[in-house]
Amino acid sequence: MRTEPDSEATLALRIAGAGAVRDIEAETALYRHLAPRVRRYGLRHLRDASAADDLMQQVMLLVLDQLRTGRLREPERVVSFIFGSCRTLVLAMHRKESRRDALLELHGESLASAEITIAPRHDHERVARCLDALRERERSVLVMSFYDEKPAEVVAGELGLTAGNVRVIRHRGIAQLRRCVASGREVAA
């Protein structure tokens, strides 16, 4: 189904006007309208499907962020902004690739080949036991930080701590967890 020509502008204005509430429906529709076009642009200019996918993701995240925060001065010109961003990012990718190729040409033969090793796989049961052996506060901070993927400020708010304190507790908790897993026995707090 083809949309009317100004639908992208209308969606962008809805997203920009939503403020903190966020208009998920408009964001989804804008993404569906424009992401395939950005990907085609990437395929045409980068000639690599993975790079085109990366470009699409970067540009669409940038655009949505700019619209949500009100930093896009003319939301009705969202399509121009998108393709200007595409052009800028593609040029940056080409410059980066050129620099890398020049460095490889210059120093490629002198680079030592790296040995590929498989990262150690920890016993999940041991990690779980070690996590259970931590004090409640350290365990809560680690679970909220890494399992729930919450930033320190959010964890601090939920636990009644400061963000700096959460970072210290997280650092100490990781050290205790690492010692416990490495030794094979629970470390007392």
N, C-alpha and C positions, 0 to 999 in steps of 0.2 A: 504494500500500500504506500503510495507516494504522498508525502505531506505537502501542504501549501508552502510557498517559498518563505514566508515570514515565520514559520512555526519554530525554527531554531531560535530566532530572536525573542519570540513570545516565551518560550521555555526558559531562556536565559534570564529574561526579566522576572519571571516567576521565581527562579532560584535566587536571584540577587535580592528580591523583595521579601523572601521568606524569613530572613534573619536567622535567629538561633533555632527556630522551629524546624527548619529544613523541609523542603518540598521534595520528598523522595520520589514521588511520581514524576515530577518534572525532570529531576536529575536522571532518572532511569530512561525517560523518553529522549532526553538530549543525548545521552550516551549511545542509545540505540540508533539515533539518527546520524551521529557524527563519527563515532568510533570506526565504523567500516571505511568511511572516507579517509580518515587519518591513516588507517592501515594500508589502504591502496596507495596513498601518497608515499608512505614508508617503503612499500614494495617497489614502487617506481624509482625512488631515489636512492634506496639502500641496497636493493636487489638481494635481500636476505629476509626470509620470513620471521626469524627470531628477532632480528633487529627491528623489523616493522612492528612486531608485537610490542617490543619494548618502547618504541616511539609512541605507539598508540596509547599505552598505559601512562607514560610520562605526560603526554600532552593532555589527555583527558583528566588526569589527576590535577594537573596545574590549572586547567580551565575551571574545574569544579571548585577547587580551593579559591581561586580568584573571584568566582561568582559568589560563593558562600560568604566570604569575608568582605565583600563589597569593594575589593581592590581593582576590579575591572571597571574602568571609567565609563565605558559605553557598552553595556551588556547586549544591546540590540545588534552590535557588530561582532558578536561572538564568533561567527564563522571566519571573519578576517583575522581575529585574534588567534584562533586555532591554527590557521594555516601559516600565519606569521611565526607562531611558536614552532610549528613543524619545520619550517625553513631554518630557523635559528638552531634548533636541536640537531637537524641533519647536518648542517655546516659544522657544528661542534663535534659531531660524531666523526665526520670526515677528517677534521683537523686532528683529532685524537688518534685516529687510525694512521694518518700520515706520519705523525710524530713517533708512534710505536714502530711503524715500518722503518723509519729512518734510524731509530735506535737499534733495531734488530739488524739492520744492514751494517751498521757501524760496529756493534758489539756482539752480534749473534754468535760468532764462532768461539768467542771467549767465555760464553756462558756455560757453566757446568750443568750437565743434565741432572735434574733432581730425581732422587729415589722416591718411588711411589710406595708409601706404606699405608696400611689399613689402620685407621684409627682404632684404638682399643674400645671394645664393647664392654660396658659395665654390666654386671649382674643386676637386673632390674629389681629383684627381690632384696638384694643388699642395699641398693639405693633407697628403696622404700623403708627398710628397717632403719637405716641411718637417718632418714628424714623423720621418722616417727620418734627417734631418740632425741631430736632437737627439742629445745624448750618451745612452748606453744607460740610465743611471739616470733621467734626466728622461723619456725615452720610456717606460720601464717604469712609472714612477709615473703618468704621464698615461694610459697604456693601462689599467692596473689600476684607476685612479680613475674614468675615464669610460666605458671600453668594458666592463670587468668590473663596474663600479658597486660597487667595494669601498670601505669607509670608510678613513680615514687610519690607524686603529689596525690594521686587517687588513693593509694594504699595508706598514706599518711592520714588522709581525711577519714577513711573508714576505720582506722585503728586508733585515732586520736593522738597521732604522733606528728612530728615535723618531717618534712621531706628529707632533710639532712639526716635525721635519726633513722629513717627507713633505709637510707643508703648505707649507713654504718651497720645496721642490723643485718641487712642483706649481705654485705661484704663479709661480716663475721660468720654468718650462717653458712655461706658458701664455703668458707675456709674449714669450718667444722665438718660440713658434709663431705668435702674432699678428703680430709684426714680420715674420716670414718670409712669411706669407700676404699681408700687406698690400704688401710690397715686391716680391713675385714671385720672390725669389731666397733661397736658403738662407742662414740666419744662422749664423755660426760660434759655437760655444759658447764 
